[in-house]
Amino acid sequence: GRLADEFRRDAAAARAVVPIEAARAAAGLGFSRPDGGTVEYRGEPGGLMRRTALAGSSPSREMFRLTERAQPVFAVEESDGITVAVLSFEGDAGSAWRLEAIVGRDLRFVEGLDGNGVQGEAE
């Protein structure tokens, strides 16, 4: 759906991702883009909020409505030098789904950045 598409697109265009911390767990994820823009995903009562502050445009917010029992869970995982942003939901009667997106995937062809969106060393 639309949420999955936006999440994957935001992760792929990001240079980095960090958990937005709460009292006991990540309350969201913050993506940093090479152009200085940011995109945040946060759990809110009744849904999931996507906030964008992109270079050259006004900040915006978009709410994805969820059922009352659907609780978003956020994580950042590392494996073999690849950073993966994870958004999962736990819902009614033990139902769950998990969405994973590789951070910086779209930056692998940008000069001066490695495949994970990190500035490479000058040679």
C-alpha positions as CSV (number, residue, x, y, z in Angstrom):
1,G,0.0,0.0,0.0
2,R,0.8,3.7,0.1
3,L,2.5,3.5,3.6
4,A,4.9,0.7,2.4
5,D,5.7,2.6,-0.8
6,E,6.5,5.9,1.1
7,F,8.5,4.1,3.8
8,R,10.7,2.2,1.2
9,R,11.2,5.4,-0.9
10,D,12.2,7.4,2.1
11,A,14.6,4.8,3.4
12,A,16.2,4.3,-0.1
13,A,16.7,8.1,-0.5
14,A,18.2,8.5,3.0
15,R,21.8,9.0,4.0
16,A,21.1,7.7,7.5
17,V,18.4,6.6,9.9
18,V,18.2,6.9,13.7
19,P,15.6,5.7,16.1
20,I,13.5,8.4,17.8
21,E,13.8,7.3,21.4
22,A,10.9,7.1,23.9
23,A,10.8,5.9,27.5
24,R,11.3,2.2,26.7
25,A,11.5,1.7,23.0
26,A,11.9,3.5,19.7
27,A,8.9,5.9,19.2
28,G,9.8,6.4,15.6
29,L,12.5,6.6,12.9
30,G,14.2,9.7,11.5
31,F,15.7,9.6,8.0
32,S,18.4,12.1,7.0
33,R,18.7,12.9,3.3
34,P,21.9,14.1,1.5
35,D,20.2,17.4,0.6
36,G,19.7,18.2,4.3
37,G,16.0,17.2,4.4
38,T,14.5,14.9,7.0
39,V,11.6,12.5,7.1
40,E,10.2,11.2,10.4
41,Y,7.8,8.3,11.1
42,R,6.2,8.3,14.6
43,G,3.5,6.4,16.3
44,E,0.6,8.6,17.2
45,P,-2.8,7.9,18.8
46,G,-4.9,6.3,16.1
47,G,-2.2,6.0,13.5
48,L,1.3,6.6,12.2
49,M,2.5,10.2,11.4
50,R,4.9,10.9,8.5
51,R,6.6,14.3,8.8
52,T,8.8,15.7,6.1
53,A,11.1,18.7,6.1
54,L,12.7,18.6,2.6
55,A,15.1,21.1,1.2
56,G,13.3,23.8,-0.8
57,S,9.8,23.0,0.4
58,S,7.5,23.6,3.3
59,P,7.3,21.0,6.1
60,S,4.3,18.6,5.7
61,R,2.6,15.9,7.7
62,E,0.7,12.9,6.6
63,M,-1.3,10.6,8.9
64,F,-1.8,6.9,8.1
65,R,-4.8,5.6,10.1
66,L,-4.5,2.3,11.9
67,T,-6.9,0.2,13.9
68,E,-6.9,0.9,17.6
69,R,-5.0,-2.3,18.4
70,A,-2.3,-2.0,15.7
71,Q,0.8,-0.8,17.4
72,P,3.8,0.3,15.3
73,V,7.2,-1.0,16.3
74,F,10.3,0.7,14.9
75,A,13.9,-0.7,14.7
76,V,17.2,-0.2,12.9
77,E,19.2,-3.3,12.1
78,E,22.7,-3.7,10.7
79,S,24.0,-6.7,8.8
80,D,27.1,-7.0,6.6
81,G,27.5,-3.2,6.4
82,I,23.9,-2.7,5.3
83,T,21.5,-0.6,7.4
84,V,17.8,-1.7,7.3
85,A,15.0,0.4,8.7
86,V,12.2,-1.8,10.1
87,L,8.5,-0.9,10.6
88,S,6.3,-3.6,12.0
89,F,2.8,-3.8,13.4
90,E,1.3,-6.1,16.0
91,G,-2.5,-6.2,15.8
92,D,-5.5,-8.2,16.8
93,A,-5.3,-11.9,17.7
94,G,-1.5,-12.0,17.3
95,S,-1.6,-10.8,13.7
96,A,1.5,-9.0,12.6
97,W,3.4,-7.7,9.6
98,R,6.9,-6.4,9.0
99,L,8.2,-3.9,6.5
100,E,12.0,-3.7,5.8
101,A,13.8,-1.1,3.7
102,I,17.5,-0.7,2.9
103,V,18.7,2.7,3.9
104,G,20.6,4.6,1.2
105,R,19.8,2.1,-1.6
106,D,19.2,4.9,-4.1
107,L,22.5,6.6,-3.2
108,R,24.7,3.7,-4.4
109,F,25.3,5.6,-7.7
110,V,25.9,9.0,-6.2
111,E,29.5,10.1,-6.6
112,G,31.4,10.3,-3.3
113,L,28.9,8.1,-1.4
114,D,29.1,4.4,-0.7
115,G,26.2,2.0,-1.3
116,N,24.9,2.8,2.2
117,G,24.8,6.6,1.7
118,V,28.0,7.3,3.6
119,Q,30.6,9.8,2.4
120,G,33.5,7.8,1.1
121,E,37.2,8.5,1.8
122,A,39.0,10.7,-0.7
123,E,41.7,8.8,-2.6
